[in-house]
Amino acid sequence: MKEYFFSKQFSKKYKKLIPAKQDAVDTALDLYLVEPDASCLRRHKLKGKYAGQTSISAGGDLRIHLIDEDDIIIIVIVNVGTHSQLY
């Protein structure tokens, strides 16, 4: 089973989210661990300055950036925020 770890940047931004959005992030991450290809996550690889990272949706405009190597069981959660905050 995969595990995830949070970067300092993610933790700071996560704490600033309202509780409902924190719950949405938690739900998206839990789903990603068991079903990473779930259509509601809208998972896709990023390009440009975020190359090597993956973006998933936590509902609405809320996105989570993560690094997930197929051969490694650790997911590093890099960033969280709205589409306009991240891009």
N, C-alpha and C positions, 0 to 999 in steps of 0.2 A: 504494500500500500504506500502511496506517495504521502509525503508530509510537506507542509509549507512553513516558511519562515519569513518574517517581515523585515524589510529594511527600515532604517531609522526614518527616512523620508516618508515611507508609507505610514508608519506608526503615528507620526506627527499629524499627517493629513487625516488619517482615520479618526483620531481623537476629536478633530474639529467637526466631523460629520454629525448631523443630528442622529438620534438613536434609530429612527426608521431607516436611514441610509446605511448605518452601521449594520443593521440586521440584513439589509439587502446585499451588502458586501459579503457578510458571513454566509448567507444562503448561496450566493454565486460561487464562492470558494469551495463550499462543501459539495455542491453539485459538480464543480470542475474536477474534484478528486475522484468521484465515482463515474462521471459521464462527461468527459472533456469535450465531446463532440455534440453535446446537447444544443439544439438549434437556438434556444433562448439565450445562450451565452454569446452568440455571434462571434465566436473565436476566430481570430485571424492574426497572421504574422505581420509585424510592423516593418516599415522600411525607413530609409533615411537615418536621421539621428537616433531613432529607436530600433534600428536593425538588431536582430537577435532577441527581441522581446516579442511577447504575444499580448494581444489585447482581448479582454473578455468584457461583456456587458454585465452590470449588476442591476439592470433595469433602467428604463428611461434613458437619460443622458449620462448616467454614471458608468465610468469605465475603470477597469483594473489592468495595470500593466504588470506582467510577470515574466520570469525567465523559467522555462521548463524544457530541459533537455530530455529527450526520449530515453537515453540510456542512464539517466541519473534519477534517483527517486526524490530529489529535493526540488521543491518549487520555491523560488525566491520572489516574493511579492515586492515589486519595485515602487509602484505609484498608484494613487487612486484620485479620481476627481472627475469633473464633467468633461465632456469632449473639448469644450473651449479652454478649459484649464490645462489640459494635457497637451493639446496640439496648438 
